[in-house]
Amino acid sequence: MNTMENKIIKKLHTIGNIIDFCNNAPDGLMERDGLVRSLLKQLSHKKLKELEKAYFENMDEDMQKFHKQSTTY
């Protein structure tokens, strides 16, 4: 494994740990929601729109119809 692959694996492991720790917090849902909001606030609007589009494209057709008017990308 090269250095870049090692960094990616370590980053994914850290992300997994954070998710596990949030899920095991006394109020896991609140902790996870707060974490997600905090992390999303740090992304640029351009990156947020890319993320929104990616999630939208993975929805089934009925959900896409329901949410189409609220997209921002």
All heavy atoms as a GROMACS GRO file, in nm:
protein
  600
    1MET      N    1   0.083  -0.118   0.000
    1MET     CA    2   0.000   0.000   0.000
    1MET      C    3   0.087   0.124   0.000
    1MET      O    4   0.185   0.132   0.072
    1MET     CB    5  -0.086   0.001   0.126
    1MET     CG    6  -0.232  -0.012   0.098
    1MET     SD    7  -0.334   0.007   0.244
    1MET     CE    8  -0.312  -0.149   0.323
    2ASN      N    9   0.046   0.222  -0.080
    2ASN     CA   10   0.122   0.346  -0.081
    2ASN      C   11   0.070   0.442   0.027
    2ASN      O   12  -0.029   0.415   0.094
    2ASN     CB   13   0.122   0.409  -0.221
    2ASN     CG   14  -0.014   0.457  -0.264
    2ASN    OD1   15  -0.095   0.499  -0.182
    2ASN    ND2   16  -0.041   0.451  -0.393
    3THR      N   17   0.138   0.552   0.042
    3THR     CA   18   0.104   0.648   0.146
    3THR      C   19  -0.036   0.704   0.130
    3THR      O   20  -0.109   0.719   0.228
    3THR     CB   21   0.208   0.763   0.146
    3THR    OG1   22   0.338   0.705   0.159
    3THR    CG2   23   0.184   0.858   0.259
    4MET      N   24  -0.076   0.735   0.006
    4MET     CA   25  -0.208   0.792  -0.019
    4MET      C   26  -0.317   0.692   0.021
    4MET      O   27  -0.415   0.728   0.085
    4MET     CB   28  -0.225   0.831  -0.166
    4MET     CG   29  -0.359   0.893  -0.196
    4MET     SD   30  -0.391   1.039  -0.097
    4MET     CE   31  -0.330   1.164  -0.204
    5GLU      N   32  -0.301   0.566  -0.015
    5GLU     CA   33  -0.399   0.463   0.022
    5GLU      C   34  -0.406   0.450   0.174
    5GLU      O   35  -0.516   0.435   0.229
    5GLU     CB   36  -0.361   0.328  -0.040
    5GLU     CG   37  -0.382   0.322  -0.189
    5GLU     CD   38  -0.329   0.193  -0.250
    5GLU    OE1   39  -0.236   0.132  -0.191
    5GLU    OE2   40  -0.379   0.155  -0.356
    6ASN      N   41  -0.292   0.456   0.241
    6ASN     CA   42  -0.289   0.450   0.387
    6ASN      C   43  -0.368   0.565   0.448
    6ASN      O   44  -0.443   0.545   0.543
    6ASN     CB   45  -0.146   0.455   0.437
    6ASN     CG   46  -0.098   0.323   0.490
    6ASN    OD1   47  -0.176   0.231   0.506
    6ASN    ND2   48   0.031   0.314   0.515
    7LYS      N   49  -0.349   0.686   0.396
    7LYS     CA   50  -0.420   0.803   0.447
    7LYS      C   51  -0.570   0.787   0.428
    7LYS      O   52  -0.649   0.820   0.517
    7LYS     CB   53  -0.371   0.930   0.378
    7LYS     CG   54  -0.234   0.974   0.423
    7LYS     CD   55  -0.194   1.103   0.354
    7LYS     CE   56  -0.055   1.147   0.399
    7LYS     NZ   57  -0.012   1.272   0.334
    8ILE      N   58  -0.611   0.737   0.312
    8ILE     CA   59  -0.754   0.719   0.284
    8ILE      C   60  -0.813   0.615   0.379
    8ILE      O   61  -0.920   0.635   0.436
    8ILE     CB   62  -0.777   0.679   0.136
    8ILE    CG1   63  -0.742   0.797   0.045
    8ILE    CG2   64  -0.920   0.632   0.113
    8ILE    CD1   65  -0.736   0.762  -0.103
    9ILE      N   66  -0.743   0.505   0.398
    9ILE     CA   67  -0.791   0.399   0.488
    9ILE      C   68  -0.802   0.452   0.631
    9ILE      O   69  -0.902   0.428   0.699
    9ILE     CB   70  -0.700   0.275   0.479
    9ILE    CG1   71  -0.720   0.207   0.344
    9ILE    CG2   72  -0.727   0.180   0.595
    9ILE    CD1   73  -0.620   0.098   0.314
   10LYS      N   74  -0.702   0.526   0.676
   10LYS     CA   75  -0.706   0.582   0.810
   10LYS      C   76  -0.821   0.681   0.825
   10LYS      O   77  -0.890   0.684   0.926
   10LYS     CB   78  -0.574   0.651   0.844
   10LYS     CG   79  -0.463   0.552   0.874
   10LYS     CD   80  -0.334   0.622   0.910
   10LYS     CE   81  -0.225   0.520   0.937
   10LYS     NZ   82  -0.099   0.582   0.974
   11LYS      N   83  -0.844   0.763   0.721
   11LYS     CA   84  -0.953   0.860   0.724
   11LYS      C   85  -1.088   0.788   0.732
   11LYS      O   86  -1.174   0.823   0.812
   11LYS     CB   87  -0.948   0.949   0.600
   11LYS     CG   88  -1.052   1.058   0.598
   11LYS     CD   89  -1.034   1.149   0.478
   11LYS     CE   90  -1.134   1.262   0.478
   11LYS     NZ   91  -1.112   1.354   0.365
   12LEU      N   92  -1.106   0.683   0.652
   12LEU     CA   93  -1.231   0.607   0.654
   12LEU      C   94  -1.250   0.538   0.789
   12LEU      O   95  -1.362   0.531   0.841
   12LEU     CB   96  -1.233   0.504   0.541
   12LEU     CG   97  -1.244   0.562   0.400
   12LEU    CD1   98  -1.231   0.451   0.296
   12LEU    CD2   99  -1.373   0.638   0.381
   13HIS      N  100  -1.141   0.490   0.847
   13HIS     CA  101  -1.148   0.428   0.980
   13HIS      C  102  -1.192   0.531   1.084
   13HIS      O  103  -1.277   0.503   1.168
   13HIS     CB  104  -1.013   0.366   1.016
   13HIS     CG  105  -1.015   0.293   1.145
   13HIS    ND1  106  -1.060   0.164   1.155
   13HIS    CD2  107  -0.978   0.331   1.269
   13HIS    CE1  108  -1.052   0.126   1.281
   13HIS    NE2  109  -1.001   0.225   1.353
   14THR      N  110  -1.136   0.650   1.077
   14THR     CA  111  -1.172   0.757   1.170
   14THR      C  112  -1.320   0.794   1.154
   14THR      O  113  -1.392   0.811   1.253
   14THR     CB  114  -1.083   0.881   1.148
   14THR    OG1  115  -0.947   0.843   1.168
   14THR    CG2  116  -1.120   0.994   1.243
   15ILE      N  117  -1.365   0.806   1.030
   15ILE     CA  118  -1.506   0.837   1.003
   15ILE      C  119  -1.595   0.728   1.063
   15ILE      O  120  -1.696   0.758   1.129
   15ILE     CB  121  -1.532   0.854   0.852
   15ILE    CG1  122  -1.463   0.982   0.802
   15ILE    CG2  123  -1.682   0.857   0.822
   15ILE    CD1  124  -1.458   0.994   0.651
   16GLY      N  125  -1.556   0.602   1.042
   16GLY     CA  126  -1.632   0.491   1.099
   16GLY      C  127  -1.638   0.498   1.250
   16GLY      O  128  -1.744   0.473   1.311
   17ASN      N  129  -1.526   0.532   1.312
   17ASN     CA  130  -1.524   0.546   1.458
   17ASN      C  131  -1.619   0.655   1.504
   17ASN      O  132  -1.693   0.637   1.601
   17ASN     CB  133  -1.383   0.578   1.508
   17ASN     CG  134  -1.293   0.458   1.511
   17ASN    OD1  135  -1.338   0.344   1.501
   17ASN    ND2  136  -1.164   0.483   1.524
   18ILE      N  137  -1.616   0.768   1.439
   18ILE     CA  138  -1.703   0.880   1.478
   18ILE      C  139  -1.849   0.839   1.469
   18ILE      O  140  -1.929   0.866   1.559
   18ILE     CB  141  -1.674   1.005   1.392
   18ILE    CG1  142  -1.535   1.060   1.426
   18ILE    CG2  143  -1.781   1.112   1.414
   18ILE    CD1  144  -1.484   1.164   1.330
   19ILE      N  145  -1.885   0.771   1.359
   19ILE     CA  146  -2.024   0.725   1.343
   19ILE      C  147  -2.060   0.628   1.454
   19ILE      O  148  -2.166   0.639   1.516
   19ILE     CB  149  -2.044   0.662   1.204
   19ILE    CG1  150  -2.034   0.771   1.096
   19ILE    CG2  151  -2.177   0.588   1.196
   19ILE    CD1  152  -2.024   0.719   0.955
   20ASP      N  153  -1.971   0.534   1.482
   20ASP     CA  154  -1.996   0.438   1.591
   20ASP      C  155  -2.012   0.508   1.725
   20ASP      O  156  -2.102   0.477   1.803
   20ASP     CB  157  -1.884   0.335   1.601
   20ASP     CG  158  -1.886   0.233   1.488
   20ASP    OD1  159  -1.989   0.224   1.418
   20ASP    OD2  160  -1.784   0.164   1.470
   21PHE      N  161  -1.924   0.602   1.752
   21PHE     CA  162  -1.929   0.675   1.879
   21PHE      C  163  -2.059   0.754   1.890
   21PHE      O  164  -2.122   0.759   1.996
   21PHE     CB  165  -1.809   0.767   1.895
   21PHE     CG  166  -1.676   0.696   1.896
   21PHE    CD1  167  -1.559   0.766   1.875
   21PHE    CD2  168  -1.668   0.559   1.918
   21PHE    CE1  169  -1.435   0.702   1.876
   21PHE    CE2  170  -1.544   0.493   1.920
   21PHE     CZ  171  -1.429   0.566   1.898
   22CYS      N  172  -2.102   0.818   1.780
   22CYS     CA  173  -2.228   0.892   1.782
   22CYS      C  174  -2.345   0.797   1.804
   22CYS      O  175  -2.438   0.829   1.878
   22CYS     CB  176  -2.249   0.967   1.651
   22CYS     SG  177  -2.147   1.113   1.634
   23ASN      N  178  -2.342   0.682   1.738
   23ASN     CA  179  -2.450   0.585   1.753
   23ASN      C  180  -2.458   0.530   1.895
   23ASN      O  181  -2.565   0.487   1.939
   23ASN     CB  182  -2.433   0.469   1.654
   23ASN     CG  183  -2.463   0.511   1.513
   23ASN    OD1  184  -2.532   0.608   1.488
   23ASN    ND2  185  -2.410   0.436   1.418
   24ASN      N  186  -2.348   0.531   1.967
   24ASN     CA  187  -2.345   0.476   2.102
   24ASN      C  188  -2.354   0.583   2.211
   24ASN      O  189  -2.345   0.552   2.328
   24ASN     CB  190  -2.219   0.391   2.123
   24ASN     CG  191  -2.226   0.263   2.043
   24ASN    OD1  192  -2.325   0.193   2.047
   24ASN    ND2  193  -2.122   0.235   1.966
   25ALA      N  194  -2.372   0.708   2.169
   25ALA     CA  195  -2.390   0.816   2.266
   25ALA      C  196  -2.526   0.798   2.334
   25ALA      O  197  -2.615   0.735   2.278
   25ALA     CB  198  -2.382   0.951   2.196
   26PRO      N  199  -2.542   0.854   2.455
   26PRO     CA  200  -2.671   0.840   2.524
   26PRO      C  201  -2.790   0.882   2.438
   26PRO      O  202  -2.893   0.819   2.440
   26PRO     CB  203  -2.657   0.931   2.646
   26PRO     CG  204  -2.510   0.941   2.668
   26PRO     CD  205  -2.447   0.930   2.531
   27ASP      N  206  -2.774   0.989   2.362
   27ASP     CA  207  -2.878   1.032   2.268
   27ASP      C  208  -2.814   1.035   2.130
   27ASP      O  209  -2.785   1.140   2.076
   27ASP     CB  210  -2.932   1.168   2.307
   27ASP     CG  211  -3.055   1.205   2.226
   27ASP    OD1  212  -3.092   1.128   2.135
   27ASP    OD2  213  -3.114   1.310   2.252
   28GLY      N  214  -2.790   0.917   2.074
   28GLY     CA  215  -2.716   0.903   1.949
   28GLY      C  216  -2.772   0.983   1.834
   28GLY      O  217  -2.698   1.043   1.757
   29LEU      N  218  -2.906   0.988   1.819
   29LEU     CA  219  -2.964   1.060   1.707
   29LEU      C  220  -2.932   1.208   1.714
   29LEU      O  221  -2.891   1.269   1.616
   29LEU     CB  222  -3.116   1.039   1.703
   29LEU     CG  223  -3.189   1.103   1.586
   29LEU    CD1  224  -3.134   1.050   1.453
   29LEU    CD2  225  -3.338   1.078   1.594
   30MET      N  226  -2.945   1.266   1.832
   30MET     CA  227  -2.914   1.409   1.848
   30MET      C  228  -2.767   1.435   1.822
   30MET      O  229  -2.731   1.531   1.757
   30MET     CB  230  -2.954   1.457   1.987
   30MET     CG  231  -3.102   1.458   2.011
   30MET     SD  232  -3.188   1.572   1.900
   30MET     CE  233  -3.138   1.728   1.970
   31GLU      N  234  -2.681   1.349   1.872
   31GLU     CA  235  -2.538   1.367   1.852
   31GLU      C  236  -2.503   1.360   1.704
   31GLU      O  237  -2.428   1.441   1.653
   31GLU     CB  238  -2.460   1.261   1.929
   31GLU     CG  239  -2.472   1.270   2.079
   31GLU     CD  240  -2.405   1.394   2.135
   31GLU    OE1  241  -2.303   1.438   2.080
   31GLU    OE2  242  -2.455   1.446   2.235
   32ARG      N  243  -2.558   1.262   1.633
   32ARG     CA  244  -2.528   1.244   1.492
   32ARG      C  245  -2.581   1.362   1.410
   32ARG      O  246  -2.513   1.414   1.323
   32ARG     CB  247  -2.586   1.111   1.442
   32ARG     CG  248  -2.545   1.077   1.301
   32ARG     CD  249  -2.587   0.938   1.259
   32ARG     NE  250  -2.726   0.909   1.285
   32ARG     CZ  251  -2.770   0.819   1.373
   32ARG    NH1  252  -2.686   0.748   1.444
   32ARG    NH2  253  -2.898   0.798   1.391
   33ASP      N  254  -2.703   1.407   1.440
   33ASP     CA  255  -2.759   1.520   1.368
   33ASP      C  256  -2.673   1.646   1.388
   33ASP      O  257  -2.648   1.720   1.294
   33ASP     CB  258  -2.901   1.550   1.414
   33ASP     CG  259  -3.002   1.447   1.364
   33ASP    OD1  260  -2.965   1.366   1.277
   33ASP    OD2  261  -3.116   1.449   1.411
   34GLY      N  262  -2.630   1.668   1.511
   34GLY     CA  263  -2.545   1.783   1.538
   34GLY      C  264  -2.413   1.775   1.464
   34GLY      O  265  -2.363   1.874   1.411
   35LEU      N  266  -2.356   1.657   1.461
   35LEU     CA  267  -2.229   1.637   1.392
   35LEU      C  268  -2.245   1.662   1.242
   35LEU      O  269  -2.164   1.734   1.181
   35LEU     CB  270  -2.177   1.495   1.416
   35LEU     CG  271  -2.050   1.456   1.340
   35LEU    CD1  272  -1.933   1.541   1.388
   35LEU    CD2  273  -2.021   1.308   1.361
   36VAL      N  274  -2.350   1.607   1.184
   36VAL     CA  275  -2.374   1.625   1.040
   36VAL      C  276  -2.392   1.773   1.008
   36VAL      O  277  -2.333   1.825   0.914
   36VAL     CB  278  -2.495   1.542   0.993
   36VAL    CG1  279  -2.538   1.581   0.852
   36VAL    CG2  280  -2.463   1.393   0.999
   37ARG      N  281  -2.471   1.841   1.086
   37ARG     CA  282  -2.493   1.984   1.062
   37ARG      C  283  -2.362   2.063   1.072
   37ARG      O  284  -2.334   2.150   0.991
   37ARG     CB  285  -2.596   2.040   1.160
   37ARG     CG  286  -2.734   1.998   1.126
   37ARG     CD  287  -2.838   2.074   1.206
   37ARG     NE  288  -2.968   2.028   1.166
   37ARG     CZ  289  -3.055   1.971   1.246
   37ARG    NH1  290  -3.027   1.956   1.373
   37ARG    NH2  291  -3.171   1.931   1.201
   38SER      N  292  -2.286   2.032   1.173
   38SER     CA  293  -2.158   2.100   1.193
   38SER      C  294  -2.065   2.078   1.074
   38SER      O  295  -2.003   2.172   1.024
   38SER     CB  296  -2.093   2.051   1.321
   38SER     OG  297  -1.965   2.104   1.336
   39LEU      N  298  -2.056   1.954   1.028
   39LEU     CA  299  -1.968   1.924   0.915
   39LEU      C  300  -2.018   1.987   0.786
   39LEU      O  301  -1.939   2.039   0.707
   39LEU     CB  302  -1.954   1.772   0.899
   39LEU     CG  303  -1.882   1.701   1.013
   39LEU    CD1  304  -1.891   1.550   0.996
   39LEU    CD2  305  -1.738   1.745   1.024
   40LEU      N  306  -2.148   1.983   0.763
   40LEU     CA  307  -2.203   2.041   0.640
   40LEU      C  308  -2.182   2.192   0.634
   40LEU      O  309  -2.158   2.248   0.528
   40LEU     CB  310  -2.352   2.007   0.626
   40LEU     CG  311  -2.383   1.862   0.594
   40LEU    CD1  312  -2.534   1.839   0.596
   40LEU    CD2  313  -2.324   1.819   0.461
   41LYS      N  314  -2.188   2.257   0.750
   41LYS     CA  315  -2.167   2.402   0.754
   41LYS      C  316  -2.026   2.440   0.709
   41LYS      O  317  -2.002   2.552   0.665
   41LYS     CB  318  -2.192   2.456   0.894
   41LYS     CG  319  -2.338   2.462   0.930
   41LYS     CD  320  -2.356   2.512   1.072
   41LYS     CE  321  -2.501   2.512   1.112
   41LYS     NZ  322  -2.520   2.556   1.250
   42GLN      N  323  -1.933   2.348   0.719
   42GLN     CA  324  -1.794   2.376   0.682
   42GLN      C  325  -1.769   2.361   0.531
   42GLN      O  326  -1.666   2.405   0.482
   42GLN     CB  327  -1.700   2.285   0.759
   42GLN     CG  328  -1.704   2.311   0.908
   42GLN     CD  329  -1.610   2.221   0.983
   42GLN    OE1  330  -1.499   2.196   0.940
   42GLN    NE2  331  -1.654   2.172   1.097
   43LEU      N  332  -1.862   2.300   0.458
   43LEU     CA  333  -1.845   2.281   0.314
   43LEU      C  334  -1.886   2.407   0.239
   43LEU      O  335  -1.974   2.481   0.282
   43LEU     CB  336  -1.931   2.163   0.266
   43LEU     CG  337  -1.895   2.026   0.320
   43LEU    CD1  338  -1.997   1.924   0.270
   43LEU    CD2  339  -1.756   1.985   0.280
   44SER      N  340  -1.824   2.427   0.125
   44SER     CA  341  -1.862   2.540   0.040
   44SER      C  342  -2.001   2.513  -0.017
   44SER      O  343  -2.046   2.399  -0.025
   44SER     CB  344  -1.761   2.558  -0.073
   44SER     OG  345  -1.772   2.450  -0.166
   45HIS      N  346  -2.068   2.619  -0.062
   45HIS     CA  347  -2.200   2.603  -0.121
   45HIS      C  348  -2.193   2.516  -0.246
   45HIS      O  349  -2.280   2.434  -0.271
   45HIS     CB  350  -2.262   2.739  -0.153
   45HIS     CG  351  -2.407   2.731  -0.186
   45HIS    ND1  352  -2.462   2.797  -0.291
   45HIS    CD2  353  -2.509   2.662  -0.127
   45HIS    CE1  354  -2.591   2.769  -0.296
   45HIS    NE2  355  -2.622   2.688  -0.198
   46LYS      N  356  -2.086   2.530  -0.322
   46LYS     CA  357  -2.067   2.449  -0.442
   46LYS      C  358  -2.063   2.300  -0.406
   46LYS      O  359  -2.128   2.216  -0.469
   46LYS     CB  360  -1.939   2.490  -0.514
   46LYS     CG  361  -1.911   2.410  -0.639
   46LYS     CD  362  -1.782   2.452  -0.706
   46LYS     CE  363  -1.755   2.365  -0.828
   46LYS     NZ  364  -1.628   2.395  -0.891
   47LYS      N  365  -1.985   2.265  -0.303
   47LYS     CA  366  -1.975   2.125  -0.260
   47LYS      C  367  -2.108   2.075  -0.205
   47LYS      O  368  -2.146   1.960  -0.227
   47LYS     CB  369  -1.864   2.108  -0.155
   47LYS     CG  370  -1.726   2.123  -0.211
   47LYS     CD  371  -1.694   2.008  -0.304
   47LYS     CE  372  -1.554   2.020  -0.358
   47LYS     NZ  373  -1.528   1.926  -0.464
   48LEU      N  374  -2.179   2.161  -0.132
   48LEU     CA  375  -2.309   2.123  -0.079
   48LEU      C  376  -2.407   2.090  -0.192
   48LEU      O  377  -2.483   1.994  -0.185
   48LEU     CB  378  -2.366   2.232   0.010
   48LEU     CG  379  -2.300   2.249   0.146
   48LEU    CD1  380  -2.350   2.375   0.215
   48LEU    CD2  381  -2.322   2.127   0.232
   49LYS      N  382  -2.404   2.173  -0.297
   49LYS     CA  383  -2.493   2.147  -0.411
   49LYS      C  384  -2.456   2.017  -0.481
   49LYS      O  385  -2.544   1.942  -0.524
   49LYS     CB  386  -2.491   2.265  -0.509
   49LYS     CG  387  -2.558   2.390  -0.452
   49LYS     CD  388  -2.579   2.499  -0.554
   49LYS     CE  389  -2.451   2.558  -0.602
   49LYS     NZ  390  -2.470   2.670  -0.695
   50GLU      N  391  -2.328   1.987  -0.491
   50GLU     CA  392  -2.284   1.860  -0.550
   50GLU      C  393  -2.335   1.743  -0.467
   50GLU      O  394  -2.382   1.642  -0.521
   50GLU     CB  395  -2.132   1.855  -0.560
   50GLU     CG  396  -2.072   1.947  -0.663
   50GLU     CD  397  -1.920   1.952  -0.658
   50GLU    OE1  398  -1.858   1.869  -0.588
   50GLU    OE2  399  -1.863   2.039  -0.725
   51LEU      N  400  -2.327   1.756  -0.336
   51LEU     CA  401  -2.373   1.651  -0.246
   51LEU      C  402  -2.525   1.635  -0.256
   51LEU      O  403  -2.577   1.523  -0.264
   51LEU     CB  404  -2.333   1.686  -0.103
   51LEU     CG  405  -2.361   1.584   0.006
   51LEU    CD1  406  -2.288   1.453  -0.022
   51LEU    CD2  407  -2.319   1.639   0.141
   52GLU      N  408  -2.595   1.746  -0.261
   52GLU     CA  409  -2.741   1.743  -0.276
   52GLU      C  410  -2.780   1.671  -0.405
   52GLU      O  411  -2.868   1.585  -0.406
   52GLU     CB  412  -2.796   1.886  -0.277
   52GLU     CG  413  -2.946   1.892  -0.297
   52GLU     CD  414  -2.997   2.033  -0.318
   52GLU    OE1  415  -2.926   2.116  -0.378
   52GLU    OE2  416  -3.110   2.058  -0.274
   53LYS      N  417  -2.712   1.705  -0.513
   53LYS     CA  418  -2.742   1.644  -0.642
   53LYS      C  419  -2.716   1.493  -0.638
   53LYS      O  420  -2.795   1.413  -0.690
   53LYS     CB  421  -2.660   1.709  -0.753
   53LYS     CG  422  -2.692   1.657  -0.890
   53LYS     CD  423  -2.614   1.730  -0.998
   53LYS     CE  424  -2.656   1.676  -1.135
   53LYS     NZ  425  -2.581   1.739  -1.242
   54ALA      N  426  -2.606   1.454  -0.578
   54ALA     CA  427  -2.572   1.312  -0.570
   54ALA      C  428  -2.680   1.235  -0.493
   54ALA      O  429  -2.722   1.127  -0.536
   54ALA     CB  430  -2.435   1.294  -0.505
   55TYR      N  431  -2.724   1.289  -0.380
   55TYR     CA  432  -2.828   1.222  -0.304
   55TYR      C  433  -2.960   1.221  -0.381
   55TYR      O  434  -3.032   1.121  -0.383
   55TYR     CB  435  -2.849   1.288  -0.167
   55TYR     CG  436  -2.755   1.232  -0.063
   55TYR    CD1  437  -2.641   1.302  -0.024
   55TYR    CD2  438  -2.780   1.110  -0.003
   55TYR    CE1  439  -2.555   1.250   0.069
   55TYR    CE2  440  -2.695   1.057   0.091
   55TYR     CZ  441  -2.583   1.128   0.127
   55TYR     OH  442  -2.497   1.076   0.220
   56PHE      N  443  -2.992   1.332  -0.447
   56PHE     CA  444  -3.115   1.340  -0.524
   56PHE      C  445  -3.118   1.236  -0.635
   56PHE      O  446  -3.218   1.168  -0.655
   56PHE     CB  447  -3.131   1.481  -0.584
   56PHE     CG  448  -3.258   1.498  -0.662
   56PHE    CD1  449  -3.378   1.523  -0.596
   56PHE    CD2  450  -3.258   1.490  -0.800
   56PHE    CE1  451  -3.496   1.539  -0.669
   56PHE    CE2  452  -3.375   1.505  -0.873
   56PHE     CZ  453  -3.494   1.530  -0.806
   57GLU      N  454  -3.007   1.220  -0.704
   57GLU     CA  455  -3.000   1.126  -0.815
   57GLU      C  456  -3.011   0.981  -0.768
   57GLU      O  457  -3.047   0.893  -0.846
   57GLU     CB  458  -2.873   1.147  -0.896
   57GLU     CG  459  -2.878   1.276  -0.975
   57GLU     CD  460  -2.749   1.311  -1.047
   57GLU    OE1  461  -2.645   1.246  -1.021
   57GLU    OE2  462  -2.751   1.404  -1.128
   58ASN      N  463  -2.984   0.954  -0.640
   58ASN     CA  464  -2.995   0.820  -0.586
   58ASN      C  465  -3.134   0.788  -0.529
   58ASN      O  466  -3.160   0.675  -0.489
   58ASN     CB  467  -2.889   0.796  -0.479
   58ASN     CG  468  -2.754   0.768  -0.541
   58ASN    OD1  469  -2.745   0.691  -0.636
   58ASN    ND2  470  -2.651   0.830  -0.489
   59MET      N  471  -3.222   0.888  -0.525
   59MET     CA  472  -3.358   0.865  -0.477
   59MET      C  473  -3.438   0.791  -0.583
   59MET      O  474  -3.409   0.801  -0.702
   59MET     CB  475  -3.429   0.998  -0.452
   59MET     CG  476  -3.391   1.071  -0.330
   59MET     SD  477  -3.503   1.212  -0.314
   59MET     CE  478  -3.393   1.332  -0.247
   60ASP      N  479  -3.542   0.722  -0.538
   60ASP     CA  480  -3.631   0.661  -0.636
   60ASP      C  481  -3.713   0.770  -0.706
   60ASP      O  482  -3.718   0.885  -0.661
   60ASP     CB  483  -3.719   0.551  -0.575
   60ASP     CG  484  -3.816   0.603  -0.471
   60ASP    OD1  485  -3.878   0.709  -0.491
   60ASP    OD2  486  -3.834   0.536  -0.369
   61GLU      N  487  -3.776   0.734  -0.815
   61GLU     CA  488  -3.845   0.832  -0.900
   61GLU      C  489  -3.955   0.908  -0.826
   61GLU      O  490  -3.970   1.029  -0.844
   61GLU     CB  491  -3.904   0.760  -1.021
   61GLU     CG  492  -3.947   0.854  -1.131
   61GLU     CD  493  -3.989   0.777  -1.256
   61GLU    OE1  494  -3.906   0.700  -1.308
   61GLU    OE2  495  -4.104   0.796  -1.298
   62ASP      N  496  -4.032   0.840  -0.743
   62ASP     CA  497  -4.140   0.907  -0.669
   62ASP      C  498  -4.085   1.012  -0.574
   62ASP      O  499  -4.142   1.122  -0.563
   62ASP     CB  500  -4.223   0.804  -0.591
   62ASP     CG  501  -4.306   0.715  -0.681
   62ASP    OD1  502  -4.340   0.759  -0.794
   62ASP    OD2  503  -4.335   0.601  -0.640
   63MET      N  504  -3.976   0.980  -0.505
   63MET     CA  505  -3.916   1.077  -0.414
   63MET      C  506  -3.857   1.194  -0.492
   63MET      O  507  -3.863   1.308  -0.447
   63MET     CB  508  -3.809   1.010  -0.327
   63MET     CG  509  -3.868   0.917  -0.222
   63MET     SD  510  -3.983   0.996  -0.109
   63MET     CE  511  -3.872   1.095  -0.012
   64GLN      N  512  -3.800   1.167  -0.608
   64GLN     CA  513  -3.747   1.276  -0.691
   64GLN      C  514  -3.859   1.372  -0.731
   64GLN      O  515  -3.842   1.494  -0.725
   64GLN     CB  516  -3.677   1.222  -0.815
   64GLN     CG  517  -3.542   1.163  -0.787
   64GLN     CD  518  -3.472   1.114  -0.912
   64GLN    OE1  519  -3.529   1.106  -1.020
   64GLN    NE2  520  -3.345   1.079  -0.897
   65LYS      N  521  -3.973   1.319  -0.769
   65LYS     CA  522  -4.087   1.404  -0.807
   65LYS      C  523  -4.130   1.489  -0.688
   65LYS      O  524  -4.161   1.607  -0.704
   65LYS     CB  525  -4.205   1.318  -0.855
   65LYS     CG  526  -4.185   1.257  -0.990
   65LYS     CD  527  -4.303   1.168  -1.028
   65LYS     CE  528  -4.276   1.097  -1.159
   65LYS     NZ  529  -4.384   1.001  -1.192
   66PHE      N  530  -4.132   1.429  -0.570
   66PHE     CA  531  -4.175   1.499  -0.449
   66PHE      C  532  -4.079   1.614  -0.414
   66PHE      O  533  -4.121   1.722  -0.374
   66PHE     CB  534  -4.184   1.400  -0.333
   66PHE     CG  535  -4.230   1.461  -0.204
   66PHE    CD1  536  -4.362   1.492  -0.184
   66PHE    CD2  537  -4.139   1.486  -0.102
   66PHE    CE1  538  -4.406   1.549  -0.064
   66PHE    CE2  539  -4.180   1.542   0.017
   66PHE     CZ  540  -4.314   1.573   0.036
   67HIS      N  541  -3.948   1.592  -0.431
   67HIS     CA  542  -3.847   1.689  -0.388
   67HIS      C  543  -3.795   1.779  -0.500
   67HIS      O  544  -3.716   1.870  -0.475
   67HIS     CB  545  -3.728   1.616  -0.324
   67HIS     CG  546  -3.759   1.556  -0.192
   67HIS    ND1  547  -3.772   1.630  -0.078
   67HIS    CD2  548  -3.780   1.428  -0.156
   67HIS    CE1  549  -3.801   1.551   0.023
   67HIS    NE2  550  -3.806   1.427  -0.022
   68LYS      N  551  -3.837   1.756  -0.622
   68LYS     CA  552  -3.781   1.829  -0.738
   68LYS      C  553  -3.785   1.981  -0.719
   68LYS      O  554  -3.689   2.050  -0.750
   68LYS     CB  555  -3.856   1.789  -0.865
   68LYS     CG  556  -3.802   1.855  -0.989
   68LYS     CD  557  -3.662   1.810  -1.021
   68LYS     CE  558  -3.612   1.873  -1.149
   68LYS     NZ  559  -3.470   1.861  -1.162
   69GLN      N  560  -3.894   2.033  -0.668
   69GLN     CA  561  -3.909   2.178  -0.656
   69GLN      C  562  -3.821   2.240  -0.547
   69GLN      O  563  -3.796   2.359  -0.546
   69GLN     CB  564  -4.057   2.214  -0.627
   69GLN     CG  565  -4.150   2.176  -0.739
   69GLN     CD  566  -4.116   2.244  -0.871
   69GLN    OE1  567  -4.083   2.362  -0.874
   69GLN    NE2  568  -4.119   2.168  -0.979
   70SER      N  569  -3.771   2.157  -0.457
   70SER     CA  570  -3.693   2.211  -0.346
   70SER      C  571  -3.542   2.201  -0.366
   70SER      O  572  -3.464   2.245  -0.283
   70SER     CB  573  -3.731   2.140  -0.215
   70SER     OG  574  -3.695   2.003  -0.221
   71THR      N  575  -3.497   2.145  -0.480
   71THR     CA  576  -3.353   2.133  -0.502
   71THR      C  577  -3.290   2.268  -0.529
   71THR      O  578  -3.357   2.361  -0.576
   71THR     CB  579  -3.322   2.038  -0.619
   71THR    OG1  580  -3.383   2.087  -0.737
   71THR    CG2  581  -3.370   1.897  -0.589
   72THR      N  582  -3.162   2.281  -0.499
   72THR     CA  583  -3.093   2.410  -0.517
   72THR      C  584  -2.977   2.402  -0.616
   72THR      O  585  -2.909   2.500  -0.640
   72THR     CB  586  -3.035   2.461  -0.383
   72THR    OG1  587  -2.940   2.367  -0.335
   72THR    CG2  588  -3.145   2.482  -0.280
   73TYR      N  589  -2.952   2.286  -0.674
   73TYR     CA  590  -2.840   2.272  -0.766
   73TYR      C  591  -2.880   2.308  -0.907
   73TYR      O  592  -2.995   2.317  -0.942
   73TYR     CB  593  -2.778   2.133  -0.761
   73TYR     CG  594  -2.870   2.021  -0.798
   73TYR    CD1  595  -2.881   1.981  -0.930
   73TYR    CD2  596  -2.944   1.955  -0.702
   73TYR    CE1  597  -2.966   1.878  -0.965
   73TYR    CE2  598  -3.029   1.853  -0.737
   73TYR     CZ  599  -3.041   1.814  -0.868
   73TYR     OH  600  -3.124   1.712  -0.902
   0.00000   0.00000   0.00000
